[in-house]
Amino acid sequence: MTTTRRRAAHDSGEDIWNRVIVAGDDGLPREEAMGELTPAQFEWGKAWIRDFQCGNEKTGFVLFQSRYAATNNVDMNKLYASARLHSLYKSVLRVYKCALANLPPEAESDLSIRVLLKTCDDIFRAMKFLEETGFSADAAAKAAQVKPKTSTASARSRKTSGAAARS
C-alpha cells in the first residue's frame, strides 16, 4: 500500500489557490483544482482557504457550476452562499428529525435538550425567509421589497413559540 506524505493544510490550500486564482471567474473543475493532491489534502486545503485565505486576500472562494473559482463576482458568490445555506438548513433539519423530534415529552425537562431545540428553532426561524423563496437570494430580495410592513406592536402579538418552524 502506498502512503502519501502528510502536507500541512496551508500548503495544500496555497497550492489550490495558486491554480484557481489564475483561472479567474471561469474557475477550474475539481480535477484541475486538485492537481496532484489526494482527496483528503484537497478537502483540508479548501477548508484552509475558506478559513484564512479568503479573509487575507479579500476574495471569495466558491464552487460555481461544478468549477472552483477565487472571485468577488457578486452573482457567483450569492449563488454559492445560497446553496451552502440550503445545505446547512437540510443538515439541521435532519439532526432535528433524527435526534430531537422523537424524544419523549419528559426529555424537554432536560435543560440541554431545551437548548438544542431552541437552537434548531432559531436556525429554522433565521432561514425561514430563504426557505420560503426556495433558497434563492434574488427571490428573497424581491419578496422583501414587496412584503407589507406591519407595526412592531402587532408583530409582537403574533409571535409563536417557534415550534411551528420545526413542523
Secondary structure, 3 states (H helix, E strand, C coil): CCCCCCCCHHHHHHHHHHHHHHHHHHCEEHHHHHCCCCHHHHHHHHHHHHHHHHHHHCCEEEEECCEEEEECCHHHHHHHHHHHHHHHHHHHHHHHHHHHCCCCHHHHHCHHHHHHHHHHHHHHHHHHHHHHCCCCHHHHHHHHHHCCCCCHHHHHHCCCCCHHHHC
